[in-house]
Amino acid sequence: MHYSSDLKATLSASSLAEEKIIAELYGFLHGAGNLSFFARGRPVLSFSSDNASVARRYYGLIKDIFGYTPFFSVDKSKTARRSNRYRLDFTDEVYSREILSFYNLFSPYDNAFHLDTDPFFLTTTPDKTSYLKGLFLGCGYISPPKKSYHIQFSLHVEARAKYLIKLLTSFDVKANMARRGKYISVYIKNRESIAVFFALIGAHQAMLDFENILILKDIRNSTTRLINSETANIHKTINSAEVQMRAIGKIAKQKGLTWLKPQLYEAAQLRLAHPTAPLSELCEYFSPKISRTAAYNRYKKILTLADEL
């Protein structure tokens, strides 16, 4: 949780161009907005986050866009495992209705709600990337890349989840969707897609750190594979040499090594002199030097003769 929380704190401290704030708040509203109702169905909007930096960022954005400040409060956690919740509430329902109406989430004329994502607010690439940033800050999570690579969004509205996948796909980010209890989870597991997503939301240092961790992982994995391969080759060489030594010993005991033809006799003597040497090394000791294939054939012939005794 610390990695995800630290990343959100860093993103919350970044500056924001004026033309992007509408789209970013729209994403945050979809990710962290909560809708409840007063008597007679009057809508009340609030926001909640487990990150103080995120809550402070949108406290300021709401003030910049709409000219009034929400009420900032903290729901303290009763257990060490859970984080505090930071809430942004509106003391006057008019403010809630204004924000909902502005983003076409509520129509005061027919008193109806529209929960789909409105493409009107996402016409340009900067709008779309700002929306993704706000959505990530509102309901996103990323696992520490040292353990795994996984980004997840927890949404309440399926139509928004489907639009998110469509939006990510337009940026060549591979994402999938699954229902998990009361949430619809949109998740990214592809390494390259996670790096692209970081770049889209402006988390450039996180992208570099993520890629460095992946490079180190690849190096460690390659080194492990190489060590395992070399270890397997060593075991294979030792096992082959032991089989050849037993065959040579059998021939020496029953027939004597001089019974072998000169080329095979030389091969037997070299194996006795170098009991653990790999075949490639033994090739260098023959006079004249022979190829690895020729050496293999000679020892194979020795094994065959020993089996026939």
PyMOL commands that set and color helices and strands:
alter all, ss='L'
color gray80, all
select helices_A, chain A and resi 2-12+18-32+39-41+52-66+93-102+119-121+125-139+158-170+191-200+204-254+257-259+262-273+279-285+292-308
alter helices_A, ss='H'
color red, helices_A
select strands_A, chain A and resi 33-37+43-49+71-75+85-89+106-107+112-113+140-142+151-155+176-180+183-188
alter strands_A, ss='S'
color yellow, strands_A
deselect
rebuild
show_as cartoon
